[in-house]
Amino acid sequence: MSAPIDLYYWPTPNGWKISVLLEELGLPYTVHLINIGAGDQHTDAFKAVSPNGKMPAITDPDGPDGAPISIFESGAILQYLARKTGQFYGASERDRIAVDQWLMWQMGGVGPMAGQAHHFLKYAPQMQPPQVIPYAKARYRKEVARLYGVLDEQLGKQGYVAGDFYSIADMAIYPWASLWEGQQQTLDDKPHMKRWLDDLAARPAVQRGIALHLDKRQALQADKTAIQGMFNGGSKRR
């Protein structure tokens, strides 16, 4: 068995992308919790792995040519692990192009827009003083609805987002899309997205990946002091 991959992780949608893929692949991994409420992402030790100071990140001791490699950015990690194992990337170059398109769509669209929706709809009103900004709330709620409309239309054509095969593109989109209620969205007019969400939620590896240290996410969301610090730059401890 290969040496475990080091996963630098906190239970967020971006973190779940990697925990779900590792579970789907059945690869051994060791979790290193990066408590974003306590500022772990700002430490020099973590930035040596992830220069942008964001999780997730991985270190694979069996990287290219057998030498260790550290990788940051969730989309790059998904691509790396899919290429390395030959799984969840489709069977042809056309498949891989489709996967990459939808992966980039998530990285540039769903993730940032849904993240901003979460911030302005859920977290900003808890700040001291409360930040209730109607324009921002409406702007990101509307853009997330538009994106989910695109997703629903695509899923009306085929079983999964990049084709009739399950891929890293699905794994990238699902963690954000599964939180649609917190983004103040509806599935009443998105039957294909609802079917897809139900299909993925039933996968045991998805369940295990999402459940990884989920209690810590719930505790952080209940800690207003940690939320305040996280969005004000967090702790700068080294």
C-alpha positions as CSV (number, residue, x, y, z in Angstrom):
1,M,0.0,0.0,0.0
2,S,1.3,3.5,-0.8
3,A,2.1,5.9,1.9
4,P,-0.9,8.0,3.1
5,I,-1.6,11.4,1.5
6,D,-1.5,14.3,4.0
7,L,-4.7,16.2,3.7
8,Y,-4.8,19.7,5.2
9,Y,-8.5,20.1,5.8
10,W,-11.4,21.8,7.5
11,P,-15.0,20.7,6.9
12,T,-16.1,23.3,4.3
13,P,-17.4,22.8,0.8
14,N,-13.8,23.2,-0.6
15,G,-12.5,20.8,2.0
16,W,-15.2,18.2,1.2
17,K,-14.3,18.1,-2.5
18,I,-11.0,16.4,-1.5
19,S,-12.2,14.2,1.3
20,V,-15.0,12.9,-1.0
21,L,-12.5,12.1,-3.8
22,L,-10.1,10.4,-1.4
23,E,-13.0,8.3,-0.1
24,E,-14.2,7.5,-3.6
25,L,-10.6,6.5,-4.6
26,G,-10.1,4.5,-1.4
27,L,-6.7,6.1,-1.0
28,P,-5.1,6.2,2.5
29,Y,-4.8,9.7,3.9
30,T,-3.9,11.4,7.1
31,V,-6.0,14.5,8.2
32,H,-4.3,17.6,9.4
33,L,-7.1,19.9,10.7
34,I,-6.6,23.6,9.7
35,N,-8.9,25.4,12.0
36,I,-9.9,28.5,10.0
37,G,-11.7,30.0,13.0
38,A,-8.4,30.0,15.0
39,G,-6.3,31.2,12.1
40,D,-4.3,28.0,11.4
41,Q,-4.4,28.9,7.7
42,H,-2.1,31.9,8.4
43,T,0.8,30.0,9.9
44,D,4.1,29.8,8.2
45,A,4.0,26.0,8.5
46,F,0.7,25.8,6.5
47,K,1.8,28.4,4.0
48,A,4.8,26.3,3.2
49,V,2.2,23.8,1.8
50,S,-0.4,26.3,0.6
51,P,1.2,29.7,-0.2
52,N,-2.2,31.4,-0.6
53,G,-3.0,30.5,3.0
54,K,-6.2,28.7,2.0
55,M,-7.3,25.1,2.6
56,P,-7.5,22.4,1.3
57,A,-4.1,21.3,0.4
58,I,-2.3,17.9,0.1
59,T,1.1,16.5,0.3
60,D,1.6,13.3,-1.7
61,P,4.7,11.4,-0.6
62,D,4.6,9.5,-3.9
63,G,4.4,12.4,-6.3
64,P,5.7,12.5,-9.9
65,D,9.0,10.5,-10.3
66,G,8.4,9.2,-6.8
67,A,9.3,12.5,-5.1
68,P,6.9,14.2,-2.6
69,I,4.7,17.0,-3.9
70,S,2.5,19.6,-2.2
71,I,-0.5,20.9,-4.0
72,F,-2.9,23.7,-3.1
73,E,-6.2,24.8,-4.8
74,S,-9.0,22.3,-4.6
75,G,-9.5,22.1,-8.4
76,A,-5.8,21.4,-9.0
77,I,-5.9,18.7,-6.3
78,L,-8.9,17.0,-8.0
79,Q,-7.2,17.0,-11.4
80,Y,-3.9,15.7,-9.9
81,L,-5.5,12.8,-8.1
82,A,-7.8,11.9,-11.0
83,R,-4.9,11.9,-13.5
84,K,-2.7,9.9,-11.1
85,T,-5.2,7.2,-10.5
86,G,-6.9,7.3,-13.9
87,Q,-10.3,7.5,-12.3
88,F,-13.3,10.0,-12.4
89,Y,-11.9,11.9,-15.4
90,G,-13.8,10.1,-18.2
91,A,-12.5,7.7,-20.8
92,S,-11.6,10.0,-23.6
93,E,-10.0,13.4,-24.3
94,R,-13.5,14.7,-25.1
95,D,-14.6,13.5,-21.7
96,R,-11.7,15.2,-20.0
97,I,-12.4,18.5,-21.8
98,A,-16.0,18.3,-20.6
99,V,-14.9,17.6,-17.0
100,D,-12.4,20.5,-17.1
101,Q,-15.1,22.9,-18.4
102,W,-17.5,22.1,-15.6
103,L,-14.7,22.0,-13.0
104,M,-13.6,25.5,-14.0
105,W,-17.3,26.6,-14.0
106,Q,-17.4,25.6,-10.4
107,M,-14.1,27.1,-9.4
108,G,-14.9,30.4,-11.1
109,G,-18.7,30.6,-10.6
110,V,-20.5,28.4,-8.1
111,G,-17.9,28.4,-5.4
112,P,-17.2,32.2,-5.3
113,M,-20.8,33.2,-5.8
114,A,-22.3,30.7,-3.3
115,G,-19.5,31.6,-0.9
116,Q,-20.5,35.2,-1.1
117,A,-24.2,34.3,-0.7
118,H,-23.3,32.4,2.5
119,H,-21.3,35.4,3.7
120,F,-23.8,38.1,3.2
121,L,-26.9,36.0,4.0
122,K,-25.7,34.1,7.0
123,Y,-22.4,35.4,8.5
124,A,-22.3,39.1,7.9
125,P,-25.6,39.7,9.9
126,Q,-23.8,38.0,12.9
127,M,-20.9,40.4,12.8
128,Q,-20.4,43.2,15.4
129,P,-21.8,45.5,14.3
130,P,-24.2,43.5,12.1
131,Q,-23.6,43.9,8.4
132,V,-27.0,43.7,6.7
133,I,-26.5,44.8,3.1
134,P,-29.6,44.3,1.0
135,Y,-27.9,44.9,-2.4
136,A,-25.2,42.2,-1.6
137,K,-27.8,39.7,-0.4
138,A,-29.9,40.2,-3.5
139,R,-27.0,40.2,-5.9
140,Y,-25.5,36.9,-4.8
141,R,-28.8,35.2,-4.2
142,K,-29.8,36.0,-7.8
143,E,-26.5,34.9,-9.3
144,V,-26.5,31.6,-7.4
145,A,-30.1,31.0,-8.7
146,R,-28.9,31.7,-12.3
147,L,-26.0,29.2,-11.9
148,Y,-28.2,26.5,-10.5
149,G,-30.5,27.1,-13.4
150,V,-27.6,26.4,-15.7
151,L,-26.7,23.2,-13.7
152,D,-30.3,22.0,-13.8
153,E,-30.5,22.5,-17.6
154,Q,-27.2,20.5,-18.1
155,L,-28.4,17.7,-15.8
156,G,-31.6,17.5,-17.8
157,K,-29.5,16.2,-20.7
158,Q,-27.4,13.5,-19.0
159,G,-26.9,11.7,-15.7
160,Y,-24.0,13.8,-14.5
161,V,-22.6,17.2,-15.1
162,A,-19.9,16.3,-17.7
163,G,-21.7,13.3,-19.3
164,D,-23.2,10.0,-18.3
165,F,-20.3,9.3,-16.0
166,Y,-19.5,10.5,-12.5
167,S,-16.5,12.7,-12.3
168,I,-14.4,15.1,-10.3
169,A,-16.6,17.9,-11.7
170,D,-19.6,16.4,-9.8
171,M,-17.5,16.2,-6.7
172,A,-16.5,19.8,-7.0
173,I,-20.0,21.1,-7.5
174,Y,-21.9,18.9,-5.1
175,P,-20.5,20.3,-1.7
176,W,-21.6,23.8,-2.6
177,A,-24.9,22.8,-4.3
178,S,-25.9,20.6,-1.3
179,L,-26.0,23.8,0.8
180,W,-28.7,25.4,-1.4
181,E,-31.0,26.1,1.5
182,G,-28.4,28.3,3.2
183,Q,-28.0,30.2,-0.1
184,Q,-31.8,30.8,0.0
185,Q,-32.5,28.8,-3.1
186,T,-35.3,26.5,-4.2
187,L,-35.3,23.2,-6.0
188,D,-39.0,23.4,-6.9
189,D,-38.1,24.5,-10.4
190,K,-34.9,22.4,-10.6
191,P,-36.0,18.7,-10.8
192,H,-32.8,17.5,-12.5
193,M,-30.6,19.2,-9.9
194,K,-32.7,17.7,-7.2
195,R,-32.3,14.2,-8.7
196,W,-28.6,14.6,-9.0
197,L,-28.2,15.9,-5.4
198,D,-30.2,12.8,-4.2
199,D,-28.1,10.4,-6.3
200,L,-24.8,11.8,-5.0
201,A,-26.0,12.0,-1.4
202,A,-26.7,8.3,-1.5
203,R,-23.1,7.4,-2.3
204,P,-21.3,6.0,0.7
205,A,-18.0,7.7,-0.2
206,V,-19.8,11.1,-0.4
207,Q,-21.4,10.4,3.0
208,R,-18.0,9.6,4.5
209,G,-16.3,12.6,2.9
210,I,-18.9,15.1,4.1
211,A,-19.1,13.5,7.6
212,L,-15.3,14.0,8.2
213,H,-15.0,16.1,11.3
214,L,-18.4,17.6,10.6
215,D,-18.9,18.3,14.3
216,K,-16.1,20.9,14.1
217,R,-17.9,22.8,11.4
218,Q,-21.1,22.9,13.5
219,A,-19.1,24.1,16.6
220,L,-17.4,26.9,14.5
221,Q,-20.7,28.1,13.1
222,A,-22.1,28.5,16.6
223,D,-19.0,30.5,17.8
224,K,-19.6,34.1,16.9
225,T,-16.2,35.2,18.2
226,A,-14.5,32.7,15.8
227,I,-16.7,33.9,12.9
228,Q,-15.8,37.5,13.7
229,G,-12.1,36.7,13.6
230,M,-12.3,34.6,10.5
231,F,-13.8,37.4,8.4
232,N,-11.6,40.1,9.9
233,G,-8.4,38.4,8.8
234,G,-8.3,35.8,11.6
235,S,-5.4,35.2,14.0
236,K,-2.0,35.9,12.6
237,R,-0.2,33.6,14.9
238,R,2.9,32.0,13.5
